[in-house]
Amino acid sequence: MGKKETAARRLAIIHTARDLFAEKDYYKTKISDITNRLGISHGTFYNYFNNKSDVFTHIIKGYIKRLEEIFLKDNPRLSNNAIEFRNQLVRLTNELFDVFIEDQNMYDLLFFRAEVAGLEIKKEIKKLFKTAELFIEKYLAHGVNKKFLKSSIDASLNAKAIRGMTTVALEDLMENDAPLQLKERWIISLSNFIIDGLS
């Protein structure tokens, strides 16, 4: 089997396991459920992953990496005024929400089932939340420096509050039958809250 076929098989196992963990719960999913759905042998599964926990850990780490890329690729210093800042917030929030809407298993596995992967993953998720908060804090600090946000704001605490509101927004989106329509309302509400409340 060539490199492309090997990578495709590994990805197929990850995607199938992800779907089953979301459908049946981690503990109720057996390796045989994964292999049967894919039509592969147990031996083939073990060529790619050591056990069920191993594939679950890969899923969670993949989610974390995907979200960190959103946080780290953008430049908080791009905006020079409140309008540009709002546009930047809208774009970033839209991108973040779209990631979860496109893969609705992500929210459930990342926020509610990741604890089964052990202490290492718990630390990685805490690190992800901290990265998100620092990311938001840099945007707020830049707004203060450019004087389109209040100089009196506590950037660190407000960053935690905004991260918390974003988590609530994600929960609401995942529980809604029409998340794309609701997404627009949340983006407007969050950007209005941040701009109008802190400027």
C-alpha positions in Angstrom: 0.0 0.0 0.0 1.4 3.4 -1.0 1.7 6.5 1.2 -1.5 8.0 -0.1 -3.5 4.9 0.5 -2.0 4.5 3.9 -2.8 8.1 4.8 -6.4 7.6 3.4 -6.9 4.4 5.5 -5.7 6.1 8.6 -8.0 9.1 8.0 -10.9 6.7 7.3 -10.3 5.0 10.7 -10.2 8.4 12.5 -13.4 9.7 10.8 -15.3 6.4 11.4 -14.2 6.2 15.1 -15.1 9.9 15.6 -18.6 9.3 14.2 -19.1 6.2 16.4 -17.8 7.9 19.6 -20.3 10.7 19.0 -23.2 8.3 18.1 -22.6 5.5 20.7 -20.4 7.1 23.4 -16.7 6.3 23.8 -17.2 3.5 26.3 -19.9 1.8 24.3 -17.9 1.8 21.1 -15.8 -1.3 20.4 -12.9 -1.6 18.0 -15.1 -4.2 16.2 -17.7 -1.4 15.6 -15.0 0.6 13.9 -13.6 -2.2 11.8 -17.1 -3.6 10.9 -18.3 -0.2 9.6 -15.1 0.1 7.5 -15.0 -3.5 6.4 -11.4 -4.0 7.6 -9.8 -6.5 10.0 -8.7 -5.9 13.6 -5.2 -6.4 12.4 -5.5 -3.5 9.9 -6.8 -1.3 12.7 -3.8 -2.1 14.9 -1.4 -1.3 12.0 -2.5 2.3 12.6 -3.5 2.7 16.2 -2.5 0.9 19.5 -6.0 0.8 20.9 -9.3 2.7 21.1 -7.8 5.3 23.4 -5.0 6.0 20.9 -7.4 6.8 18.1 -9.6 8.9 20.4 -6.5 10.9 21.5 -5.6 11.5 17.8 -9.1 12.8 17.2 -9.0 15.3 20.1 -5.5 16.4 19.2 -6.6 17.0 15.7 -9.4 19.2 16.9 -7.1 21.1 19.2 -4.6 21.7 16.3 -7.4 22.9 14.0 -8.6 25.5 16.5 -5.2 26.6 17.5 -4.5 27.3 13.8 -7.4 29.8 13.8 -6.1 31.6 16.9 -2.5 31.7 15.8 -2.6 32.6 12.1 -4.3 36.0 12.6 -2.6 39.3 13.5 -4.3 41.2 16.3 -2.6 44.4 15.1 -4.3 44.5 11.7 -7.1 46.8 12.8 -6.6 50.6 13.1 -10.1 51.7 14.2 -13.3 50.3 15.6 -14.8 49.5 12.2 -11.8 47.4 11.1 -11.8 45.8 14.6 -15.4 44.8 14.2 -14.8 43.4 10.7 -11.9 41.4 12.1 -14.0 40.0 14.9 -16.9 39.1 12.6 -14.5 37.3 10.2 -12.7 35.3 13.0 -16.0 34.4 14.8 -17.5 33.3 11.6 -14.5 31.1 10.8 -14.6 29.6 14.3 -18.3 28.9 14.3 -18.1 27.3 10.8 -15.5 24.8 11.9 -17.9 23.5 14.6 -20.9 23.6 12.3 -19.1 21.7 9.5 -18.1 19.0 12.0 -20.8 18.9 14.7 -19.1 16.0 16.5 -16.3 18.3 17.5 -18.2 20.2 20.2 -19.5 17.0 21.8 -16.2 15.2 21.7 -14.0 18.1 22.7 -16.2 19.6 25.5 -17.9 16.6 26.9 -16.1 13.4 26.1 -12.4 14.3 26.0 -11.9 13.5 29.7 -11.8 9.8 28.8 -8.5 10.3 26.9 -6.7 11.0 30.2 -4.6 13.7 31.9 -2.5 14.6 28.9 -5.6 15.6 26.8 -7.1 17.5 29.8 -3.9 19.5 29.9 -4.0 20.1 26.1 -7.6 21.3 26.3 -6.8 23.7 29.2 -3.9 24.9 27.1 -6.3 25.5 24.2 -8.6 27.6 26.4 -5.6 29.6 27.6 -4.4 30.1 24.0 -7.9 31.4 23.1 -7.9 33.8 26.1 -4.4 35.1 25.3 -5.5 35.5 21.6 -8.5 37.6 22.7 -6.5 39.6 25.2 -4.0 40.6 22.5 -6.9 42.0 20.4 -8.3 43.9 23.3 -4.8 45.3 24.3 -4.3 46.4 20.7 -7.7 48.2 20.8 -6.7 50.0 23.9 -3.3 51.0 22.4 -5.1 52.3 19.3 -7.6 54.1 21.6 -10.8 52.6 20.0 -11.3 50.6 23.2 -11.5 52.0 26.7 -8.2 52.4 28.5 -9.8 51.3 31.7 -10.8 47.7 30.6 -9.2 44.7 32.2 -8.0 42.9 29.0 -7.3 39.7 30.8 -10.6 39.3 32.6 -12.6 40.5 29.6 -10.8 37.9 27.4 -12.0 35.2 29.8 -15.5 36.6 29.7 -15.6 36.7 25.9 -14.2 33.1 25.7 -17.0 32.0 28.0 -19.6 33.8 25.9 -18.2 32.1 22.8 -18.5 28.7 24.4 -22.1 29.4 25.3 -22.7 30.5 21.7 -21.2 27.3 20.4 -23.5 25.3 22.7 -26.5 27.1 21.4 -25.5 26.6 17.8 -24.9 22.9 18.3 -28.4 22.4 19.9 -30.2 24.4 17.1 -31.7 22.8 14.0 -30.7 25.8 11.9 -27.2 26.8 13.1 -26.3 28.8 10.1 -29.1 31.2 10.6 -28.5 31.4 14.4 -24.8 31.9 13.7 -25.4 35.3 12.1 -27.3 36.5 15.2 -24.6 35.3 17.5 -21.8 37.0 15.5 -23.7 40.3 15.5 -24.5 40.0 19.2 -20.9 39.2 20.2 -19.4 41.9 18.1 -21.9 44.5 19.3 -21.3 43.4 22.9 -17.5 43.7 22.5 -17.4 46.9 20.5 -20.3 48.8 22.2 -19.4 47.6 25.6 -15.7 48.2 25.6 -15.3 51.2 23.2 
